[in-house]
Amino acid sequence: MWTKDSLKKVIQEKLGKDHKLILASNREPYIHEYSGTKLNWSRAISGLTIALDPVMQTCNGIWVAHGSGDGDQAVVDKYDKIKVPPDKPRYTLKRVWLTKEEEDGYYNGYANQALWPLSHIVYQMPSFLPDHWEYYKKVNERFARAILPEVKNQHASVWLQDYHLTLCARYIKEASPDTKVSLFWHIPWPNPEAFRICPQKKEILEGLLANDLLGFHIKYYCDNFMATVKTELEAKVDWEDFSITYKGHKTLVKSFPISVDAEGIAQLASSAAATKRVKNIPQEIDPVYKTMALSIDRVDYTKGIIQKMKAVDRFLEKYPKYVGNFIYLQLGVLSRIRIKAYKQLIDDIQGLAGEINWKYKSGAWYPIVLVNKRIDYLAQISYYRAADLCLVGSLHDGMNLVAKEYIMANTDNRGMLVLSQFTGSARELKDAVLVNPYDLDGFARGIRRAIEMSPQKKREKLKKMKEVIGENNIYYWAGQFINELVKL
């Protein structure tokens, strides 16, 4: 099993002790915010930051990210840097500042109204507005300007993260051609037919091909990207070694299924603090229950929240013996609420929850519990451990790390994962109860199967899935990526 020490050894052996790894993402790993006059910090709860934070703690690098907290500027030095984690510093966080207009145009605009729906096959129409594109280019250039001083006269490599920074490599290469730049794409890559509608497709592909290494979760997304380039650009696409040569520059395209800090999650879930929190969870939830199905999602139309609630409705219709003792707890932070599609989704979720609860409500019991608030990581792990089953019903998802977190947090070996077949995780976690979220009857049967599965069979399946996640953990993922980067 890969560990922090084995990853550190790979970094030192392959890159050298003096090598600097610079990671860049839109989301920052730690946030400083005011509560009244008191300045607090918290760990950002997102799949990307939770996965990459232990990697950066291992390699003592620099993380460049958008400073989004209202207290972020109060704690950085004159170079916009701060050591993190704040309670036990291991690496440097460098914050990039955006105006409200830039954040709205680049993040809420082009990234999440154009690229996000374009990449996810969930039948949400992308919106390509010219002013959003201009802000997107401007912010990508801003990130590049923040990165370039860190690579100047240094033995360094840059690791960009996700669809927010598709143009960044091009700006870096224009100023520092010899710097090795890579990008990992955390969401699905669409097929060529879907991507061809993008008005800025050439600029985006040229920006991505400025990277020396491009990583995707699974080979299917690599295939889609290679086919897209072959369709849209005059480039040499080599299917044998999965590389693309464009205007004399070679880009390697590889699959790296991302994972979690398996051992770290298991240790936290087994801690005294988590055990105490688990015992208190029934008192935190309004309706009394015997069986709890849990989902933890950012409120997004790709996560299939509506489909999960409809499946619960169908489950209670088909199997009425669970009426009165089964609840579905949906924990999720509201996101991108300035975007019309997300505002509508929130209204739809609340409306449907009200209808289902009215239909089944009996005394103080009702089946759908919505909690839209930010919780800390200990609470999240504790809810995983307390849940009898976890519903991951994504309509389309690059990987979905909630599935892997739930398995590793299930230290009592009594829960079960109900997993959408349209997630990258489904390629690895074959012992989960796999469902099609569009098939409500099948989804309802999957919920029943997960509940009624024998304890012995649950333990056997959990053991197999834990072995898969443990062997292919976040340190293995990072080590494989770095090994490929070194080959360049």
Secondary structure by P-SEA (a helix, b strand, c coil): cccaaaaaaaaaaaccccbbbbbbcccccbbbbbcccbbbbbccccaaaaacaaaaaaabbbbbbbbcccccccccccccccccccccccbbbbbbbbcaaaaaacccccccccaaaaaccccbbbbbbaaaaaaaaaaaaaaaaaaccccccccbbbbbbcccccaaaaaaaaacccbbbbbbbcbbbbcccccccccaaaaaaaaaacccbbbcccaaaaaaaaaaaaaccccccccccbbbbcccbbbbbbbbbcccaaaaaaaaaacaaaaaaaaaccccccccccbbbbbbbccccccaaaaaaaaaaaaaaacccccccbbbbbbbcccccccaaaaaaaaaaaaaaaaaaaaccccccccbbbbbccccaaaaaaaaaaccbbbbccccccccaaaaaaaaaccccccccccccccccccccccccccccccaaaaaaaaaaaaaccaaaaaaaaaaaaaaaaaacaaaaaaaaaaaaaac
